[in-house]
Amino acid sequence: MSKKTYNSHYPGIDDLRNKAKKKIPRFAFEYLDGGCNEDVNLHRNTTELREVQLVPQYLSKHTHSEMKTELFGHTYDAPFGIAPVGLQGLMWPKAPEILAKAAFDFNIPFILSTVTTMSIEKASEITEGKAWFQLYHPAENSLRDSIIKRAEVAECPVLVLLCDVPTFGFRPRDIRNGLAMPPKMSISNILQIMGKPDWALRTLLNGQPAFETLKPYMPKGLDLKQLGLFMNQTFSGRLNEKKIAPIREMWKGKIVLKGVASEEDTEKAIKLGLDGIIVSNHGGRQLDAGESTIKPLKNIASKYGNQIKVMMDSGIRTGPDIARTLASGADFTFLGRTFMYSVAALGNKGGHHAISLLKTQLQQVMEQVCAEKVNDLKKTLAS
C-alpha cells in the first residue's frame, strides 16, 4: 500500500499525542506515555537521539529514494515496524488488531507482546502468519514450551526474547492509578472513564480487555491482588544464557534478543547463535539511571554489525528519528508509542495514518540527504 492515507489534521506526532490524551482516561494515557521513576531515561532517549545530525546533499545526482528493506529473508516496504506494547486494548479497544492489520497492509513487521490484549492465533490470522512474537520468559519450562509451540503453529517467522525485565519497572503513576487488568475501579478512575464517553462506549461494546495469549493458563475469576500475584509468579526470574540455549535449539525460525544495551550482551547473543538484537531500554520504563538507546547503538553496530542484525527501539517517534537511527548504524527500527498515540487518537484509522505519516517524513529526509537506499543513510552522518 503506497497511497498516502495520513490525516492532514494530524501531521505531527505531537498532534496525535495531544488528541490521544483528550480521548482516553488518564490512567490509560499515563501508562502509555510514562517511563519509570522520574522519567529521566524516557526523556534522555529522545533528546540524545535528536542530537544526531545528518549532512544534506543538494547538488549531487539523485533520482529516487527507495525505503524497501530486506530483513531475515523478507523484503519490507519500510525500515521500521511496530514494537510490542503491553495492555494495548486498555488504551484503545482492539488496538493490537488495528495495528496488526495496518502492518500487514503496509508490509511492515508487527510484534505481538505476551502481555497485550490479542492472542498469538488472532495476530497470525490478521497478518497471514507474518506477525513476530515477543516472549516474556515464563518461570516454568512447561509454560514456555506451550507458548513457543503456539507461536510455531501460528507460523510466526521471528521469536523475540525480552531480556530487560528481570524485575518490573517502578512506575509511580501506575501505582497511584491502581493499574491492572482490568484497572482498579477507584472513584478517580470511574470519574476518568465517565469523562471519556467514546472510549467507555467502545470498551463496553468490545468487552473488557484481557491477556488473551495467557488466558488458557490463568485461573478464572482472579481479583486484582490474585492477578498481580499470578503475573509475578509466572514471569519471575532473569533471562540468561542457560535459559536461551534450549529455546535456540527448539525454535527453527529467527530469534531476536530485545533489550540489549551493552557490548557484553551483544557478544553473548552472537555466541548463542541468535539472528538479531534490538538495542532497547523498554522505552525508558525499566532503568531510569540507564543510557539512552542511541548511545550504545553506535558502538554495537560498528563493532558487531557484520555478525548479527542490529535493530533499535526506544525514543524513536518520527521519520527523522528513524533516519537518525539508521544513519547511526541500525539495520532496522521499531516504534511503540507513536503507533499507540495514533490509534488512541484516530481509532481504526490510526495504524494506517501513523505508517503513512512516518513513510512520508522518512522519504523527505532521504531525498534531502540524497540517500537512494536505506543503507545510504549511514553515509550521511555528520562527523
Buried (B, 14 or more C-beta within 10 A) or exposed (E): BEEEBBBEEBEEBEBBBBBBBEBBBBBBBBBBBBBBBEBBBBBBBBEBBBEBEBEEBEEEEBEEBBBEBEBBEEEBBBBBBBBBBBBBBBBBBBBBBBBBBBBBBBBBBBBBBBBBBBBBBBBBBBBEEBBBBBBBBBEEEEBBBBBBEBBBEBEBBBBBBBBBBEEBBEBEBBEEBBBBBBBEEEEBBEEBBEEBEEBBEBBEEBEEBBBBBBEEBBEEEBEBEEBBEBBEEBBBEEBEEEBBEEBBEBBEBBBBBBBBBEEEBBBBBBEBEBBBBBBBBBBBBBBBEBBBBBBBBBEBBEBBBEEBBBBBBBBBBBBBBBBBBBBBBBBBBBBBBBBBBBBBBBBEBBBBBBBBBBBEBBBEBBBBBBBBBBEBBBEBBEE
